[in-house]
């Protein structure tokens, strides 16, 4: 599968940590900008936005990096244990990551986070598989060519007549109507 032709496992962890940090930093900046604008005093909206971005967006980036690093580490461990890369690894990694990040909140919250992490990763993997199959069907070189109607060279040729249509009449007008020409 094309989706699983990524970097080898030890290098993937660092790559995922960096990517997750960047996504968290950008997303956190956007999110914190709205909050800073909303909570700032009148006339100080831009200053409030910049202060919130500077103070809090890095925290969001670090939290995303922690999630991405733990997820990637668990995923690499599962690849080493199971000896194959498939969507099951990602789904289990999402569940274990959610559980481990919520370990200090107790078993109920931990179980809920594990289920949520697994469901989110299952949805992501499902969308990825559907998209891959859909795009693969579109680019299938063994698929027969489309109908000759799409070919401009066949525009001058007459197609086979449908029953009940008079080919001498324009636009294939049915034979039951009077001839207007």
N, C-alpha and C positions, 0 to 999 in steps of 0.2 A: 504494500500500500504506500502511496506517495506521502501520506500524512506522517508516517513513521520513519522517514528517511531524514533524520535530524542528526545533529552532532552526536558523537559517542557520549556515553553516560557521564563520566566524570566532568567533562567540559560543559555539558548541558546544564549542570547545576548553577555554575557561575553565570552562564548566559541567561538563564531564567531569572536569577536574582536581579541582574541588571535590568532586564526587560520589565520585570514586575515593579522595580523601583521607579523606572521612568514612567510607566503607566500610572502608578499611584501619585507621582509628583504632578503630572499633568492633570489628571482627574481631580486630585486634591486641590490644586491651584484654582481650577474652575469652580469647584464646589465651595471652597473657602472665600473666593471672591464674591459670590452671591451673599454668603452670610455676612461678610465684612461690610458690604454695601448696605444691607438691610439694617444692621445694628449700629452703623456709624451715625454720628451727629450730623445735623444739617450743615452743609458746607464743607464737611470733612469726609465725604463719601470715598474719594479716591485714596486718601490717606488711610482710612479704615480698611479698604480693600487690600491695599499693599501690606499693611501690618498683619492682617489675618493670613494672607498668602505666605508671607515670610515666616510667621511663627508656627503655622499649623500644617502647611502642605507637605513639609518634609516628614512630619510624623506619619501622615497618610502614606507617603512613599516608603518609609521604613516598614510600616505594617504590611503593605503589599509585598515588599521584598521578603519579609519573614514568611509570609504565606507561600510565595513562589519558591523560595529556597527549600522550605519543608516539603512542599508538594513534589518538587523535582527530586529531592533526595529519596523520598519514599517511593516515587516512581522508578528511580534507578535501582533501588533495592528490590523492588518487585520484578523488574526485568532480569536482574541477576538470579533471583530465586526461581522464577517461572521459566526462564530461558526463551521468552518471546515477548514481543511488543504488540499489544492489542488494546482496544478500548477498556477492557476489564481493569488493566493496570491503572488507567487514569481515574476510573470511577472509584476504585478502592483507595487510591491515593488521595482523592478529594475527601472521602469519608474519614480516613485516618488523620489527615491534616486538620479537618474541622474538629475532630475529637481531641487531638493533642493541643490545639490552640485554646480549647475551652476546658482544659483539664482542671484548672483552679476553680472553676465555677460549680463543680459537683457533677455527679453521674447523670442527672436528668438533662442538664444543659449540654453536657458532653455528648449524650446520645442524640439530642436534637441537632446539634451542630454537625455530627457525623452524618445523620440522615440528610440534612440540608446540603452539605458538601457533596455527598454522593448523588443526590438528585440533580444538583446544578451541573456537575460534571457529566452525568448521564445525558442531560439535555444537550450540552455542548457537543459531546461525542455523537449523539443522534443526529443533530443538525449537520455536523461535519460529514457523517456517512451519507446522509441523504443528498447533500450538496455534491459530494464526490461522485455518487452514482448518477445524479442528474447531469452533471457536467461531462461525465464519461460517456453518457448516452448521446449527448450533443456532439461530441468529438469522435464518435465511433467510426473508424475508417472502413469497417466491414458493412456498415449500414448501406442499403441500396440508395441510389440517388433520388432526390425528390422528383415529383411528377414533371412531365415534360412541359406543363403549363408555366413553370418558372423559367424555362429556357427560352430566350428571345428568338432563337433560330426556329422554334416550332410555332411561332405566331401565325405564319402564313399557311400552315398546314391545317386541313380540316380534321377535326376529331371524329370519332365514330358517332353516328347519329343515335340519339336516344329514341326509344319507341314513342310514337305519338307526336314527334316534332318534325316539321317540314323544314328540310335544310335549304330549300329554295327561298324561304321567307327570311327576312332579317331577324336576327337575334333568336332564331329558333321559335318563332311564334307558333303556338299549337294550331293544328290543322282545322279545328272546329270554328275558328274565327274567320271572318271575310278577309280576303286579300286586299290590302290598301294600296298596293302599288300599281 
